[in-house]
Amino acid sequence: MSSTLCALYFVFLLVSGHVGAFSDDPFPCPEPDDCDSEECRHLERSGLCDEVAIGNLEITVQNCGCCFLCSDIKPDPERQRVIIHLKDVNDEPPYFINRPLPMQAVVQLNAPPGTPVFKLQARDPDTDHNIHYFLVRDRTGGRFEVDERSGEVRTLGSDPFMLDKEYVLYVKAEDQNGMTEDRQHQSTGEERLSIMGGKRPPQFYMQKYEATIPENQRKDSDIIEVKAKSFADREIRYTLKAQGKGAGTFNIGPTTGVVKLAKDLDYEDLRQPKTYSLVVTATEDSGGFSTSVELTIKVTDVNDNAPRFELPDYQAHNVDEDVAVGTSILQVSASDMDQSKNAEIEYSLDKEDFTIDNKGIIYSNKRLDADINNTYVLTVRATDRGDPPLTGTATVRIYTENKNDEPPKFSQDVYTPNVDENAGPNTLVTTVVASDKDGDNIYFGFVGGGTVSGMFQIEERTGVIRLISGHIQLDKDKYELNVTARDDGACCKNGALTTHTSTALVVVFITDVNDNKPLFEECSTYAPQVEEGAPSGTNVIKVKAIDNDKGHNGQVRYSIVQQPNQKGTKFIVDEVTGDIRTNKVFDREGDDGRFVSVTVKATDRGNPPLEGVCSFKVEITDINDNPPLFDRQEYRENVKQDTPKGTNILRVSASDEDADNNGAIVYNLTAPYDPTDLDYFEINPDSGWISLKKALDVS
């Protein structure tokens, strides 16, 4: 009896949500004062110990008397094993499991009455469910019915269905054994069923697809599977298209719908999007319908980049060995190309002599002793918070002050700065850096003494090299400077008695600036000639432009400038050689005239490019392609019989459009009807005057 009572109380604890009932230790029995509580009386009335075939929970509980039946039973600390039977309560509504959603179907146009077009399917998690299906709202005019038990949707009536017309039903599933608090049957919400007459496009099983992949996703690996349903029972082919960036990053199996990664990803590559917007199209075979769905693939960052320091080697010079503990020495800085926690950095050191904070500032943690160690070499670590974390390292060199026995040391033996050829006075060239392990002050200069060498000057204390403040003319490809670093022995007592000097080479390379435009030096002498009638492509002249810049800045490309109101291009030019050729056949006596203007442009390859132009005239030389023309077709003149010999009778005139000798005219006479007529008349070959050669015969 007491075992049952304790089991009842344990069930009550489960129902009430007491966490203590699930611990390994026996739960405490209720106090005797609790036996008359409302909770115990409710437990007695609830019948929670009714046995049902739903499942068993076996647990060890403490044997004791409790609640409403424990007044005459003494507690027994003995442990006993109790089996508690759990009873299911019909408290869950049914839900539709039809896929894809929304519900869609197709009905044949001549489907006879009772033809199944769709089957509703619902599920109820309770064990004693009794699911029925109902047509809630009919927007088809009574063309369909729903089988209450099977969920099958069938046609009604013998009238044919209309092609491409949508018939809409609203259906639900109801659990006849489940009741709500207002005594209504538990049911699904209303679901819309769309039935299309004759045909409809395929339907994807999801209205949109989303996937998230890490940036180190293996190439050719499966990402997601999309699936579409064909209402015509045809094979479906899938295609994939990117919206915006990302074309070719993914591909899809044309028959499987499996989307695979086609290219390696890199989250840190700014050219690659973080989110890919894709469109999947499902097309039925044999010219069937197609439909599309959006696919969004998000790429997440993977901790694949270790932190990197701005410098591989940090140096702090002239650190007094007696600096106070906690003094800041120098600051390092690292960055991580990853995102979020993968880019959050924590700094650490490998030596206990120094500490570092989250800002990268290194502090002394112990008193320094230059006699024992005048150079502290530390490894600073930057570790991100990724999983697993990645670490980058750099070297930190801290030089403490000691006696003056070390020469300064340049940070590098050769410096190779670049300076623009048009740099002005006081332009910064570079900064040479030198260190002295003793901590001495360093003075910079040029070999031979002084702080000025040619057009360069160096700041004695900082090592900054600039152009001088006077006139600057950088006309060489490079300048070599030998610089010195001299310590002053200030590190120690009597340190100035012995100073040290080091040298380094600074090679200043002069960078060409595109400040010279191309120049046609012989433009004024260009006077080419082209014979009229010469074929297109005839060589005219070779032009040449000079650009005094170097490299790309001095490379010239030629082009013809179109003349205002000019139709077409009369000449063409080889952009590299400058050879100009005709692009037509010229007619000197036609529209072309004697001279044709040409403007050629030379453009260099600088950024921005500079250009120069040259304009000249091409003379079209004449060929004898035009016959002389008289100013009239016929000349008539009456001559008196007594006209003296040598008298001018009349003057003929002809013109020729050709030039020079081709247009010079020589006159002569012929007598086509009676050759003896030439005995009486003659013509001046130059003037065209016809005169009486001998007196006319009056007989």
DOFI-987268 format. One line per 8 residues: their letters; for each residue x, y negated, z negated of C-alpha. Coordinates in Angstrom, 3 decimals, padded with zeros to 6 digits. Layout:
<pts>
a = X Y Z | ...
</pts>
This chain:
<pts>
msstlcal = 000.000 000.000 000.000 | 002.746 -002.493 -000.975 | 004.673 -001.727 002.234 | 001.673 -002.668 004.326 | 001.193 -005.846 002.350 | 004.803 -006.892 002.868 | 004.493 -006.089 006.554 | 001.409 -008.284 006.719
yfvfllvs = 003.229 -011.096 005.037 | 006.177 -010.659 007.432 | 003.818 -010.939 010.406 | 002.370 -014.049 008.811 | 005.863 -015.484 008.562 | 006.390 -014.765 012.254 | 003.119 -016.433 013.187 | 003.853 -019.376 010.932
ghvgafsd = 007.287 -019.800 012.514 | 009.451 -019.300 009.385 | 012.995 -019.009 010.670 | 014.087 -017.163 007.574 | 012.121 -014.123 008.655 | 014.646 -013.474 011.440 | 017.788 -013.467 009.299 | 019.715 -010.335 008.364
dpfpcpep = 018.912 -010.878 004.676 | 015.515 -009.794 003.299 | 013.049 -012.658 003.353 | 011.876 -013.848 -000.081 | 008.511 -012.579 -001.211 | 005.927 -015.217 -002.108 | 005.643 -016.343 -005.645 | 002.629 -015.014 -007.599
ddcdseec = 001.202 -018.514 -007.637 | 000.892 -018.323 -003.849 | -001.406 -015.289 -003.883 | -004.532 -017.413 -003.970 | -003.339 -019.736 -001.222 | -005.398 -020.365 001.880 | -002.579 -018.942 003.998 | -002.818 -015.555 002.252
rhlersgl = -006.597 -015.472 002.521 | -006.323 -016.339 006.236 | -003.809 -013.510 006.645 | -006.260 -011.078 005.075 | -009.060 -012.111 007.398 | -006.940 -012.252 010.558 | -006.485 -008.507 011.047 | -002.973 -008.974 012.331
cdevaign = -002.141 -005.376 011.449 | -004.577 -003.922 014.010 | -002.662 -001.440 016.085 | -002.568 -002.063 019.846 | -000.438 -000.423 022.486 | 001.524 -003.527 023.337 | 004.898 -003.021 021.691 | 006.629 -002.299 018.390
leitvqnc = 008.984 -004.392 016.322 | 010.970 -002.347 013.813 | 012.516 -004.206 010.913 | 013.697 -003.547 007.365 | 011.892 -005.649 004.747 | 011.934 -005.915 001.010 | 009.300 -003.842 -000.737 | 007.242 -006.105 -002.958
gccflcsd = 003.728 -007.023 -003.823 | 002.323 -010.143 -002.220 | -000.671 -012.362 -001.885 | -004.218 -011.223 -002.062 | -003.562 -007.537 -002.941 | -000.551 -007.881 -005.167 | -002.100 -008.748 -008.507 | -001.766 -005.206 -009.895
ikpdperq = 001.482 -004.256 -008.110 | 004.886 -004.962 -009.493 | 007.664 -006.043 -007.100 | 010.105 -003.328 -006.158 | 013.496 -004.498 -004.874 | 013.813 -001.316 -002.826 | 014.197 -001.811 000.892 | 011.857 000.008 003.271
rviihlkd = 011.520 000.314 007.054 | 008.273 -001.039 008.466 | 006.973 -000.902 012.075 | 004.955 -003.928 013.103 | 002.624 -003.562 016.087 | 002.283 -006.729 018.213 | -001.110 -007.379 019.784 | -001.445 -009.308 023.027
vndeppyf = -003.928 -012.179 023.114 | -005.503 -013.125 026.442 | -004.368 -016.733 026.326 | -002.664 -017.212 029.706 | -004.496 -018.304 032.868 | -003.869 -016.596 036.207 | -001.782 -018.201 038.963 | -001.476 -017.705 042.691
inrplpmq = 001.585 -015.881 043.997 | 000.921 -016.426 047.710 | 003.976 -017.631 049.552 | 004.705 -019.802 051.384 | 002.779 -022.783 050.103 | 000.641 -024.591 050.977 | -001.572 -021.702 052.056 | -001.903 -021.535 055.823
avvqlnap = -003.382 -019.039 058.260 | -004.483 -018.641 061.892 | -007.788 -017.277 063.179 | -008.213 -015.895 066.668 | -010.690 -017.895 068.756 | -012.930 -014.885 069.465 | -012.485 -013.160 066.113 | -015.573 -011.022 065.348
pgtpvfkl = -017.375 -011.363 062.001 | -015.518 -009.781 059.117 | -012.070 -010.289 060.604 | -009.473 -010.703 057.802 | -007.393 -013.885 058.234 | -005.750 -014.256 054.808 | -005.453 -012.515 051.471 | -005.404 -014.409 048.205
qardpdtd = -003.048 -012.998 045.575 | -002.980 -014.046 041.942 | -001.228 -012.752 038.836 | -002.066 -012.989 035.139 | 000.638 -012.376 032.493 | -001.924 -010.999 030.031 | -002.442 -007.227 029.898 | -006.223 -007.169 029.952
hnihyflv = -006.829 -009.560 032.813 | -009.686 -009.152 035.246 | -009.025 -011.398 038.239 | -011.775 -012.464 040.643 | -011.456 -014.802 043.645 | -013.925 -017.521 044.580 | -014.570 -019.978 047.372 | -014.945 -023.279 045.552
rdrtggrf = -015.447 -025.738 048.395 | -016.138 -024.899 052.024 | -015.138 -027.466 054.645 | -015.652 -025.047 057.566 | -019.434 -024.988 057.843 | -019.745 -021.462 056.507 | -017.303 -019.816 058.892 | -015.455 -017.825 056.193
evdersge = -016.099 -015.804 053.060 | -013.858 -014.679 050.186 | -014.001 -011.132 048.819 | -014.341 -011.648 045.076 | -012.376 -008.560 044.117 | -009.708 -008.175 046.816 | -009.167 -011.853 047.585 | -009.474 -011.171 051.297
vrtlgsdp = -010.656 -014.137 053.392 | -012.804 -012.990 056.321 | -014.664 -014.636 059.195 | -018.415 -015.198 059.261 | -020.627 -015.649 062.280 | -020.099 -014.802 065.918 | -019.450 -018.294 067.330 | -015.944 -018.691 068.722
fmldkeyv = -013.468 -020.788 066.805 | -012.156 -023.980 068.379 | -008.566 -024.151 069.572 | -006.289 -026.298 067.374 | -009.124 -027.106 064.982 | -008.268 -026.934 061.282 | -010.699 -025.115 058.979 | -010.199 -025.944 055.308
lyvkaedq = -011.265 -023.887 052.277 | -010.671 -024.589 048.590 | -010.286 -021.396 046.559 | -009.423 -020.335 043.045 | -008.694 -017.194 041.006 | -010.480 -016.569 037.712 | -009.746 -014.205 034.811 | -013.123 -012.799 033.814
ngmtedrq = -011.691 -011.530 030.502 | -009.955 -014.747 029.512 | -011.935 -017.539 027.916 | -010.914 -021.128 027.236 | -011.854 -023.058 024.099 | -014.981 -024.387 025.830 | -016.015 -020.787 026.672 | -015.061 -021.133 030.348
hqstgeer = -013.180 -018.445 032.214 | -009.472 -019.046 032.551 | -008.668 -019.868 036.172 | -006.153 -021.323 038.519 | -006.537 -024.805 039.868 | -008.144 -025.256 043.243 | -005.840 -024.352 046.111 | -006.263 -025.598 049.660
lsimggkr = -006.268 -022.954 052.405 | -005.752 -024.315 055.929 | -006.863 -022.057 058.797 | -005.996 -023.179 062.321 | -007.884 -022.033 065.370 | -005.753 -020.062 067.831 | -002.204 -021.034 066.918 | -000.014 -023.123 064.668
ppqfymqk = 003.708 -023.781 064.214 | 005.826 -021.611 061.913 | 005.786 -022.443 058.205 | 008.847 -022.581 055.968 | 008.541 -020.874 052.606 | 009.582 -024.075 050.888 | 008.603 -027.639 051.767 | 012.225 -028.685 051.327
yeatipen = 015.442 -026.891 050.425 | 018.189 -028.040 048.126 | 021.530 -026.527 047.218 | 024.480 -027.616 045.145 | 027.966 -026.311 045.862 | 031.412 -027.070 044.446 | 033.974 -028.711 046.672 | 036.108 -025.537 046.580
qrkdsdii = 033.314 -023.430 048.038 | 034.906 -020.772 050.202 | 034.688 -021.352 053.932 | 032.201 -019.036 055.730 | 030.491 -018.263 052.421 | 026.696 -018.196 052.121 | 025.134 -021.390 050.756 | 021.386 -020.868 050.949
evkaksfa = 018.859 -018.878 052.916 | 015.915 -020.585 054.560 | 012.986 -018.598 055.819 | 009.998 -019.417 057.956 | 006.838 -017.464 058.706 | 005.572 -017.049 062.282 | 001.793 -016.947 062.558 | 002.191 -015.355 065.992
dreirytl = 004.383 -012.512 064.668 | 007.250 -013.659 066.875 | 010.954 -013.604 066.175 | 012.218 -016.905 064.810 | 015.456 -018.631 065.720 | 017.000 -021.134 063.347 | 019.084 -024.176 064.263 | 020.788 -026.720 062.037
kaqgkgag = 021.398 -030.429 062.628 | 023.092 -033.006 060.418 | 021.555 -036.409 059.740 | 024.352 -038.972 059.619 | 027.778 -037.715 058.650 | 028.667 -034.054 058.278 | 028.106 -032.641 061.749 | 029.778 -029.251 062.016
tfnigptt = 030.288 -028.859 058.270 | 027.633 -026.148 058.004 | 026.152 -023.596 060.369 | 023.155 -021.313 060.189 | 022.572 -017.741 061.231 | 020.145 -018.018 064.150 | 018.212 -014.923 063.094 | 018.949 -014.699 059.378
gvvklakd = 018.450 -018.321 058.346 | 021.535 -018.061 056.139 | 023.378 -021.386 055.930 | 027.154 -021.014 055.684 | 030.000 -023.406 055.059 | 031.899 -024.006 058.316 | 034.596 -026.411 057.110 | 036.647 -026.853 053.991
ldyedlrq = 035.323 -029.526 051.621 | 037.212 -032.166 049.707 | 035.212 -034.244 047.242 | 037.944 -036.872 047.121 | 038.032 -037.353 050.896 | 036.182 -040.622 051.495 | 035.352 -039.481 055.017 | 033.218 -036.641 053.667
pktyslvv = 029.806 -037.399 052.165 | 028.909 -036.238 048.682 | 025.428 -035.275 049.830 | 024.670 -033.729 053.219 | 021.230 -034.341 054.708 | 020.415 -031.590 057.187 | 017.400 -030.561 059.220 | 016.652 -026.889 059.838
tatedsgg = 014.418 -026.101 062.796 | 012.626 -022.779 063.158 | 011.580 -021.964 066.738 | 009.532 -018.996 067.845 | 010.930 -016.886 070.686 | 009.463 -016.978 074.193 | 008.642 -020.666 074.167 | 006.724 -020.639 070.943
fstsvelt = 006.210 -023.379 068.391 | 008.893 -024.942 066.250 | 008.911 -026.699 062.907 | 011.554 -028.405 060.798 | 012.402 -028.766 057.137 | 014.864 -030.917 055.228 | 017.884 -029.278 053.632 | 019.929 -031.265 051.141
ikvtdvnd = 023.314 -029.908 050.076 | 025.087 -031.690 047.266 | 028.814 -031.278 046.736 | 030.108 -031.402 043.182 | 033.568 -032.325 042.089 | 035.989 -029.608 041.068 | 038.972 -030.385 038.955 | 041.466 -029.809 041.743
naprfelp = 043.600 -032.919 041.339 | 046.062 -033.317 038.540 | 046.598 -036.814 037.140 | 049.380 -038.762 038.838 | 051.507 -041.459 037.313 | 052.090 -044.722 039.125 | 055.839 -044.148 038.805 | 057.795 -040.915 038.523
dyqahnvd = 060.319 -042.594 036.244 | 059.675 -045.295 033.614 | 062.499 -047.156 031.933 | 062.772 -049.396 028.887 | 066.073 -051.180 028.340 | 067.716 -052.953 025.447 | 065.630 -051.335 022.753 | 067.125 -052.244 019.400
edvavgts = 067.882 -049.232 017.303 | 066.421 -050.994 014.257 | 063.008 -051.777 015.702 | 060.194 -051.271 013.196 | 058.247 -048.026 013.345 | 055.110 -048.607 015.393 | 056.712 -051.090 017.785 | 055.429 -050.825 021.345
ilqvsasd = 058.163 -049.865 023.784 | 056.515 -049.740 027.204 | 053.301 -048.722 028.926 | 052.722 -045.961 031.450 | 049.705 -045.510 033.663 | 048.236 -042.480 035.421 | 045.156 -041.975 037.541 | 043.133 -038.967 038.653
mdqsknae = 041.399 -038.701 042.038 | 038.637 -036.517 040.593 | 035.386 -037.809 039.122 | 033.714 -038.056 035.696 | 035.328 -035.909 033.003 | 037.689 -034.437 035.568 | 039.243 -037.907 035.827 | 039.285 -038.804 032.116
ieysldke = 042.891 -038.801 030.970 | 044.564 -038.184 027.638 | 048.263 -038.942 027.198 | 050.783 -036.960 025.170 | 054.560 -036.803 024.665 | 056.984 -033.941 024.179 | 059.043 -035.750 021.506 | 058.067 -036.680 017.958
dftidnkg = 060.279 -039.773 017.987 | 057.545 -041.627 019.826 | 053.746 -041.678 020.009 | 051.403 -042.734 022.792 | 047.829 -044.027 022.705 | 044.999 -043.604 025.208 | 046.084 -046.779 027.001 | 049.463 -045.263 027.799
iiysnkrl = 051.371 -047.538 025.404 | 054.365 -045.785 023.871 | 055.305 -046.694 020.286 | 058.303 -045.793 018.164 | 057.385 -043.191 015.569 | 060.734 -042.934 013.781 | 063.730 -045.156 013.200 | 065.985 -045.025 016.266
dadinnty = 069.704 -044.327 015.955 | 071.804 -045.458 018.917 | 074.930 -043.810 017.502 | 073.317 -040.398 017.766 | 071.171 -040.909 020.830 | 071.422 -044.013 022.957 | 069.083 -042.654 025.618 | 065.770 -041.028 024.838
vltvratd = 064.371 -039.020 027.717 | 060.712 -038.178 027.236 | 058.222 -036.264 029.271 | 054.863 -037.980 029.194 | 051.866 -035.855 030.074 | 048.542 -037.018 031.456 | 045.896 -034.320 031.009 | 042.391 -034.599 032.366
rgdppltg = 039.270 -033.197 030.667 | 038.335 -030.781 033.409 | 037.741 -027.084 032.905 | 040.406 -025.861 033.114 | 042.330 -029.083 032.495 | 045.139 -030.191 034.810 | 048.249 -032.080 033.816 | 050.616 -034.488 035.522
tatvriyt = 053.963 -035.552 034.126 | 056.443 -038.397 034.399 | 059.785 -039.174 032.854 | 060.268 -042.019 030.378 | 063.790 -043.259 029.657 | 064.312 -045.478 026.627 | 067.758 -047.023 026.319 | 068.833 -048.153 022.867
enkndepp = 071.436 -050.778 022.111 | 075.000 -049.676 021.429 | 078.562 -050.921 022.086 | 079.447 -052.271 025.491 | 081.095 -049.276 027.135 | 078.746 -048.618 030.040 | 078.470 -050.587 033.293 | 075.089 -051.672 034.588
kfsqdvyt = 073.384 -049.186 036.848 | 071.161 -050.131 039.732 | 067.893 -048.282 040.039 | 069.014 -047.229 043.506 | 072.215 -047.429 045.514 | 070.631 -048.881 048.625 | 067.617 -051.164 048.881 | 065.851 -051.428 052.249
pnvdenag = 063.290 -054.240 052.171 | 061.542 -055.640 055.240 | 061.094 -059.335 056.037 | 059.092 -060.887 058.854 | 061.180 -062.693 061.446 | 059.144 -065.872 060.958 | 059.462 -065.876 057.173 | 059.852 -069.330 055.722
pntlvttv = 062.095 -070.770 053.015 | 061.990 -069.136 049.556 | 060.246 -066.025 050.895 | 060.557 -063.071 048.489 | 062.778 -060.358 049.962 | 063.065 -057.798 047.157 | 064.000 -057.377 043.534 | 067.041 -055.360 042.612
vasdkdgd = 066.847 -053.661 039.259 | 069.774 -052.617 037.153 | 070.015 -051.247 033.644 | 072.763 -051.102 031.078 | 072.713 -048.270 028.583 | 074.338 -050.551 026.066 | 071.481 -052.988 026.272 | 073.566 -055.884 027.576
niyfgfvg = 072.128 -058.774 029.501 | 072.651 -058.379 033.226 | 073.602 -061.119 035.659 | 073.106 -060.607 039.369 | 075.076 -062.086 042.234 | 076.717 -061.317 045.543 | 080.100 -059.713 046.087 | 082.628 -062.509 046.358
ggtvsgmf = 080.854 -064.568 043.737 | 077.899 -066.873 043.716 | 074.185 -066.442 044.134 | 073.936 -067.476 047.808 | 074.980 -065.382 050.790 | 074.106 -066.782 054.210 | 070.353 -067.291 054.311 | 069.749 -065.306 051.097
qieertgv = 069.849 -066.245 047.452 | 069.530 -064.137 044.310 | 068.174 -065.164 040.942 | 070.926 -064.480 038.461 | 068.773 -063.192 035.616 | 065.893 -061.458 037.385 | 067.545 -059.910 040.443 | 064.896 -061.464 042.681
irlisghi = 066.294 -062.009 046.180 | 064.700 -064.727 048.307 | 065.442 -066.639 051.463 | 067.168 -069.951 050.865 | 065.178 -073.159 050.738 | 066.850 -074.624 053.826 | 066.517 -073.894 057.529 | 065.800 -070.244 058.297
qldkdkye = 066.540 -068.478 061.575 | 066.411 -064.693 061.340 | 067.786 -063.672 064.726 | 069.314 -060.303 063.835 | 067.749 -056.877 063.469 | 069.104 -056.495 059.940 | 071.246 -058.190 057.306 | 073.475 -056.351 054.827
lnvtardd = 074.003 -057.857 051.392 | 076.330 -056.534 048.706 | 074.889 -057.426 045.314 | 076.496 -057.158 041.908 | 075.137 -056.570 038.423 | 077.382 -057.758 035.590 | 076.748 -057.231 031.895 | 077.640 -059.859 029.291
gaccknga = 078.615 -057.585 026.407 | 075.940 -059.134 024.219 | 074.952 -055.745 022.918 | 077.597 -055.607 020.281 | 080.170 -057.540 018.399 | 083.084 -058.449 020.699 | 081.182 -056.891 023.564 | 081.852 -059.913 025.768
ltthtsta = 085.579 -059.162 025.739 | 085.025 -056.324 028.196 | 082.365 -056.784 030.839 | 081.331 -054.369 033.555 | 080.118 -054.848 037.095 | 078.242 -052.578 039.473 | 077.377 -053.046 043.124 | 074.533 -052.020 045.372
lvvvfitd = 073.783 -052.475 049.039 | 070.701 -054.354 050.191 | 069.885 -053.824 053.875 | 067.237 -056.348 054.912 | 065.417 -055.185 058.025 | 063.839 -057.972 060.067 | 060.329 -057.081 061.167 | 059.245 -058.481 064.468
vndnkplf = 056.173 -060.742 064.386 | 054.064 -061.216 067.440 | 054.767 -064.926 067.764 | 055.811 -065.083 071.413 | 053.258 -064.884 074.157 | 054.152 -063.402 077.550 | 055.658 -065.957 079.949 | 055.792 -065.821 083.738
eecstyap = 059.157 -067.510 084.163 | 059.028 -067.504 087.989 | 055.362 -068.360 088.330 | 056.057 -071.670 090.110 | 058.032 -069.880 092.816 | 055.344 -067.361 093.728 | 054.228 -068.035 097.341 | 053.303 -064.658 098.799
qveegaps = 051.812 -064.134 102.256 | 049.405 -061.517 103.536 | 048.590 -061.054 107.178 | 044.914 -061.281 107.932 | 043.443 -057.941 108.888 | 045.941 -056.028 106.736 | 044.308 -052.942 105.161 | 043.106 -052.951 101.571
gtnvikvk = 045.903 -051.894 099.235 | 048.605 -053.876 101.041 | 051.423 -054.983 098.727 | 051.366 -058.713 098.044 | 053.921 -059.503 095.342 | 055.339 -058.143 092.107 | 054.880 -060.469 089.146 | 056.814 -060.252 085.928
aidndkgh = 056.165 -061.705 082.486 | 058.752 -061.842 079.715 | 057.805 -061.434 076.031 | 060.619 -062.112 073.604 | 059.031 -060.048 070.848 | 060.132 -056.494 070.118 | 058.475 -053.108 070.158 | 054.744 -053.134 070.872
ngqvrysi = 054.710 -056.887 070.408 | 056.904 -057.236 073.497 | 055.188 -054.671 075.715 | 053.156 -056.384 078.443 | 050.080 -055.238 080.343 | 048.874 -057.080 083.459 | 045.356 -057.810 084.692 | 043.660 -060.020 087.282
vqqpnqkg = 041.504 -062.896 086.008 | 038.216 -063.187 087.867 | 037.858 -066.597 089.554 | 034.698 -068.638 088.827 | 031.848 -067.969 091.277 | 033.964 -065.285 092.947 | 032.186 -062.156 094.080 | 034.284 -059.082 093.552
tkfivdev = 038.007 -058.861 092.956 | 040.149 -059.720 095.972 | 043.347 -058.409 094.407 | 044.294 -055.632 092.006 | 047.376 -055.328 089.837 | 049.217 -052.371 088.348 | 048.913 -053.030 084.618 | 052.394 -051.674 083.911
tgdirtnk = 054.556 -052.677 086.898 | 052.872 -055.962 087.859 | 052.592 -054.943 091.522 | 049.723 -056.886 093.105 | 047.891 -055.394 096.102 | 044.960 -056.502 098.223 | 041.524 -055.175 097.371 | 039.917 -056.137 100.707
vfdregdd = 040.677 -057.006 104.350 | 041.150 -060.783 104.689 | 039.908 -062.962 107.577 | 041.776 -066.232 107.822 | 039.139 -067.793 110.079 | 036.291 -066.523 107.879 | 035.314 -067.222 104.248 | 038.780 -066.439 102.927
grfvsvtv = 040.508 -069.389 104.579 | 044.208 -069.987 104.725 | 044.925 -069.805 100.964 | 043.400 -067.572 098.261 | 043.937 -068.419 094.584 | 045.070 -065.666 092.227 | 045.328 -065.774 088.430 | 047.144 -062.894 086.759
katdrgnp = 047.162 -062.422 082.993 | 049.847 -060.733 080.897 | 048.759 -059.438 077.473 | 051.121 -057.999 074.883 | 050.256 -055.124 072.533 | 050.586 -057.014 069.300 | 047.875 -057.367 066.696 | 046.327 -059.740 067.448
plegvcsf = 047.516 -059.686 071.063 | 048.890 -062.778 072.780 | 048.515 -063.532 076.466 | 049.960 -065.714 079.194 | 048.600 -066.525 082.638 | 050.052 -067.414 086.016 | 048.062 -068.947 088.871 | 049.363 -069.117 092.427
kveitdin = 048.067 -069.076 095.981 | 048.398 -066.299 098.527 | 048.686 -067.538 102.127 | 046.706 -065.556 104.667 | 048.889 -065.565 107.788 | 047.304 -065.701 111.209 | 047.090 -063.032 113.904 | 045.898 -063.714 117.470
dnpplfdr = 042.419 -062.287 117.004 | 040.341 -065.136 118.536 | 040.173 -066.038 122.310 | 040.096 -069.680 123.479 | 036.600 -071.073 124.074 | 035.756 -073.871 126.592 | 033.510 -076.616 125.377 | 031.081 -075.890 128.283
qeyrenvk = 030.317 -072.949 130.525 | 030.550 -074.871 133.841 | 032.225 -078.094 135.059 | 031.006 -080.017 138.178 | 032.509 -083.150 139.758 | 032.076 -084.902 143.165 | 035.258 -085.951 145.005 | 035.350 -088.524 147.818
qdtpkgtn = 037.054 -087.451 151.003 | 039.437 -090.346 150.900 | 040.546 -089.767 147.311 | 044.292 -090.161 147.183 | 046.571 -087.294 146.341 | 047.389 -087.020 142.600 | 044.092 -088.501 141.446 | 042.705 -086.923 138.230
ilrvsasd = 039.373 -085.407 139.066 | 038.118 -084.066 135.680 | 039.403 -082.716 132.378 | 038.499 -079.337 130.923 | 038.825 -078.655 127.175 | 039.105 -075.367 125.240 | 039.768 -074.563 121.552 | 041.175 -071.525 119.678
edadnnga = 040.477 -070.771 115.947 | 043.843 -069.121 115.553 | 046.813 -071.078 114.250 | 050.156 -072.186 115.621 | 051.146 -070.449 118.867 | 048.138 -068.161 118.544 | 045.949 -071.225 118.851 | 048.046 -073.155 121.447
ivynltap = 046.237 -073.282 124.842 | 047.780 -073.245 128.352 | 045.457 -074.045 131.289 | 045.683 -072.619 134.799 | 043.439 -072.464 137.872 | 042.199 -069.556 139.947 | 039.977 -069.514 143.029 | 037.884 -066.368 142.884
ydptdldy = 035.899 -067.185 146.052 | 038.408 -068.870 148.380 | 042.101 -068.735 147.506 | 042.783 -071.660 149.872 | 040.992 -073.953 147.435 | 044.128 -073.875 145.308 | 045.892 -075.779 148.093 | 043.911 -078.922 147.199
feinpdsg = 043.694 -078.815 143.409 | 046.021 -078.233 140.465 | 045.675 -078.385 136.640 | 047.964 -079.741 133.976 | 048.721 -076.684 131.755 | 048.867 -078.782 128.608 | 046.181 -081.469 129.016 | 043.635 -079.633 131.118
wislkkal = 043.390 -082.451 133.732 | 042.509 -081.199 137.200 | 044.003 -083.440 139.903 | 044.033 -083.611 143.707 | 047.021 -081.703 144.946 | 046.767 -082.978 148.558 | 044.381 -085.111 150.515 | 041.145 -083.484 151.510
dvs = 040.773 -082.368 155.086 | 038.202 -084.686 156.672 | 037.930 -082.837 159.963
</pts>
